[in-house]
Amino acid sequence: MTLYAWPPRTAFGRAIPKSRIYSAAQVPRAMQAKFVDQVERMEWTHVLRADRLNLRPSADVEEIAVIAIDLHTPDVEPAVLVAIEKAIPRPLILELNNAGRTRMAMAWKRPSQAEAGKWVTATHAFTAWDAGDAPRQALPTALDMGTLYARLLEPLLPPKRSDDEPIAARVARAEEAAQIEREITRLENALAREKQFNRKVEVNAALRAARAKLEALRA
């Protein structure tokens, strides 16, 4: 998918100091070092809000913040993105920039039902890298902020299994798929290191099963 052309009337343009993230998310020193190594700068570029988009308000989605993050490296520690989500208590769209390329990262985010003022954030999903100056597409059609948020997130999720499948179910499948991807990486590394034939057979069987499960989740 291509990136979105954010409407000019949603422009915000505020730099975000790393210190603000450290303080708001209580980032430990070890993770602050990750920020220094991986993140060059952050800017709150746009605010998507009902009154700026001629949409109806939504109880769970009052506004969506678009955050541009310039990276020193193409890879970013997941915990870095989690800290940014924790520090800015609203749904976020992250635009990651590196070496003239841009990709979008989003995690489904909802108010916690157990603790007022807290948010629950799922695992981040990513688009492919695209040229930073590539043409952008218009925002998806929606009548309210909640629907807009869901439609911005939908292309990053597994396909619907039915027309009425709720987005929460697709998010859960995406999270399970992410866990299995990590397990596949672990098994691949274990297979490369293993010397014993019998153990190689066991690890290979587990790897095939994990790959089959991942394919089924993405179907």
C-alpha positions as CSV (number, residue, x, y, z in Angstrom):
1,M,0.0,0.0,0.0
2,T,1.1,3.6,-0.5
3,L,1.3,6.2,2.2
4,Y,-1.6,8.6,3.0
5,A,-1.8,12.3,1.9
6,W,-2.8,14.0,5.2
7,P,-5.2,16.9,4.6
8,P,-3.5,20.3,4.9
9,R,-6.0,21.4,7.5
10,T,-4.8,18.6,9.8
11,A,-1.2,19.9,9.9
12,F,0.3,20.4,13.3
13,G,4.1,20.5,13.1
14,R,5.5,20.2,16.6
15,A,8.9,18.7,17.4
16,I,8.8,16.0,20.2
17,P,11.9,16.1,22.4
18,K,13.1,12.6,23.4
19,S,13.1,13.8,27.0
20,R,9.3,14.2,26.8
21,I,9.0,10.5,25.9
22,Y,11.5,9.5,28.6
23,S,9.5,11.3,31.3
24,A,6.0,10.4,30.2
25,A,6.7,6.7,29.6
26,Q,9.2,6.4,32.4
27,V,11.9,5.0,30.0
28,P,14.8,3.4,31.8
29,R,18.3,4.5,31.0
30,A,19.1,1.3,29.0
31,M,16.1,2.1,26.7
32,Q,17.1,5.7,26.5
33,A,20.4,4.6,24.9
34,K,18.3,2.7,22.3
35,F,16.5,5.9,21.5
36,V,19.8,7.8,21.1
37,D,21.2,5.0,18.8
38,Q,18.0,4.5,16.7
39,V,16.0,7.7,16.7
40,E,17.3,11.0,15.2
41,R,14.2,13.2,15.7
42,M,10.4,13.0,16.2
43,E,7.7,15.4,15.0
44,W,4.0,15.5,15.6
45,T,3.1,16.4,12.0
46,H,-0.7,16.1,11.8
47,V,-3.8,15.8,14.1
48,L,-6.7,13.9,12.5
49,R,-9.8,15.2,14.3
50,A,-13.5,15.1,13.6
51,D,-13.9,18.9,13.2
52,R,-10.9,19.1,10.8
53,L,-12.2,16.2,8.6
54,N,-15.9,16.8,8.7
55,L,-16.5,13.5,10.4
56,R,-18.7,12.5,13.3
57,P,-16.9,12.2,16.7
58,S,-16.3,8.7,18.2
59,A,-16.3,7.9,21.9
60,D,-13.1,5.8,21.7
61,V,-11.3,7.8,19.0
62,E,-11.4,11.6,19.6
63,E,-8.3,12.2,17.5
64,I,-5.4,10.4,15.8
65,A,-1.9,11.7,16.0
66,V,0.5,11.3,13.1
67,I,4.1,11.1,14.3
68,A,7.1,11.3,11.9
69,I,10.2,9.5,13.3
70,D,13.5,9.9,11.5
71,L,15.7,6.9,12.2
72,H,19.4,6.4,12.2
73,T,18.9,2.8,11.3
74,P,16.3,1.0,9.2
75,D,15.3,-1.2,12.2
76,V,13.8,0.1,15.4
77,E,13.5,-1.7,18.7
78,P,9.8,-2.6,19.3
79,A,10.1,-1.3,22.9
80,V,11.0,2.2,21.4
81,L,7.7,2.3,19.6
82,V,5.9,1.0,22.7
83,A,7.4,3.8,24.7
84,I,6.2,6.4,22.2
85,E,2.7,4.9,22.3
86,K,2.7,5.0,26.1
87,A,3.9,8.6,26.2
88,I,1.2,9.9,23.9
89,P,-2.2,8.6,25.1
90,R,-4.2,8.6,21.9
91,P,-4.3,6.5,18.7
92,L,-1.1,7.0,16.7
93,I,0.1,6.6,13.2
94,L,3.9,6.4,13.0
95,E,5.7,7.3,9.8
96,L,9.2,5.9,10.0
97,N,11.8,7.6,7.8
98,N,15.3,6.3,6.9
99,A,17.6,6.8,3.9
100,G,15.0,8.5,1.8
101,R,12.4,5.8,2.4
102,T,9.2,5.9,4.5
103,R,7.0,3.2,6.0
104,M,3.9,3.3,8.2
105,A,3.6,1.6,11.6
106,M,0.4,1.3,13.5
107,A,-0.8,-0.6,16.6
108,W,-4.5,-0.9,17.5
109,K,-4.9,1.2,20.5
110,R,-8.0,1.5,22.7
111,P,-8.9,2.9,26.2
112,S,-8.4,0.4,29.0
113,Q,-11.6,-0.9,30.5
114,A,-9.8,-1.9,33.7
115,E,-8.0,1.4,34.4
116,A,-9.3,4.9,33.6
117,G,-6.9,7.0,31.7
118,K,-4.8,4.1,30.5
119,W,-4.6,2.7,27.0
120,V,-4.2,-0.9,25.7
121,T,-1.8,-1.1,22.7
122,A,-1.5,-4.1,20.4
123,T,1.6,-5.2,18.5
124,H,2.8,-2.9,15.8
125,A,2.2,-3.8,12.1
126,F,4.2,-2.2,9.3
127,T,3.8,-1.4,5.6
128,A,6.7,-2.0,3.2
129,W,9.3,0.7,2.7
130,D,8.4,3.2,0.0
131,A,10.2,6.1,-1.5
132,G,9.7,9.1,0.8
133,D,8.6,11.3,-2.1
134,A,6.3,8.6,-3.7
135,P,2.7,9.7,-4.5
136,R,0.3,9.4,-1.6
137,Q,-3.3,8.2,-1.6
138,A,-6.4,10.0,-0.1
139,L,-7.7,9.0,3.3
140,P,-10.2,6.1,3.2
141,T,-13.9,7.0,3.2
142,A,-15.5,7.1,6.6
143,L,-18.4,8.8,8.4
144,D,-16.9,8.9,11.9
145,M,-13.5,8.9,13.6
146,G,-13.8,5.3,14.8
147,T,-14.4,4.0,11.3
148,L,-11.6,6.1,9.9
149,Y,-9.2,4.6,12.5
150,A,-10.2,1.1,11.6
151,R,-9.9,1.6,7.9
152,L,-6.4,3.1,8.3
153,L,-5.4,0.1,10.3
154,E,-7.2,-2.6,8.1
155,P,-4.6,-2.9,5.3
156,L,-1.9,-3.9,7.9
157,L,-4.1,-6.7,9.3
158,P,-4.8,-10.3,8.1
159,P,-7.7,-10.5,5.6
160,K,-11.3,-10.6,6.9
161,R,-12.7,-14.2,7.4
162,S,-16.2,-12.9,7.1
163,D,-17.9,-9.5,6.3
164,D,-18.8,-9.0,9.9
165,E,-15.5,-10.1,11.6
166,P,-14.7,-7.4,14.1
167,I,-11.4,-5.6,13.9
168,A,-10.5,-6.9,17.4
169,A,-10.5,-10.5,16.0
170,R,-8.2,-9.5,13.2
171,V,-5.8,-7.7,15.6
172,A,-5.7,-10.9,17.8
173,R,-4.7,-12.9,14.7
174,A,-2.1,-10.4,13.8
175,E,-0.6,-10.6,17.3
176,E,-0.6,-14.4,17.3
177,A,1.1,-14.2,13.8
178,A,3.8,-11.9,15.2
179,Q,4.5,-14.3,18.1
180,I,4.8,-17.2,15.7
181,E,7.2,-15.2,13.5
182,R,9.4,-14.7,16.5
183,E,9.2,-18.5,17.2
184,I,10.1,-19.2,13.6
185,T,13.2,-17.0,13.9
186,R,14.2,-18.8,17.1
187,L,13.7,-22.2,15.5
188,E,15.7,-21.2,12.4
189,N,18.6,-20.1,14.5
190,A,18.4,-23.2,16.6
191,L,18.4,-25.4,13.4
192,A,21.5,-23.6,12.1
193,R,23.4,-24.2,15.3
194,E,22.2,-27.8,15.9
195,K,24.8,-30.6,15.2
196,Q,22.9,-33.7,16.3
197,F,20.8,-35.3,13.5
198,N,17.9,-36.4,15.7
199,R,17.6,-33.0,17.2
200,K,17.7,-31.4,13.8
201,V,14.8,-33.6,12.7
202,E,12.8,-32.4,15.8
203,V,13.5,-28.8,15.2
204,N,12.8,-29.0,11.5
205,A,9.4,-30.6,12.3
206,A,8.6,-27.8,14.7
207,L,9.7,-25.2,12.1
208,R,7.4,-26.7,9.5
209,A,4.5,-26.7,11.9
210,A,5.1,-23.1,12.9
211,R,5.2,-22.0,9.2
212,A,2.0,-23.8,8.4
213,K,0.3,-22.2,11.4
214,L,1.5,-18.8,10.3
215,E,0.2,-19.3,6.8
216,A,-3.2,-20.4,8.2
217,L,-3.4,-17.2,10.3
218,R,-2.7,-15.0,7.4
219,A,-5.2,-16.7,5.1
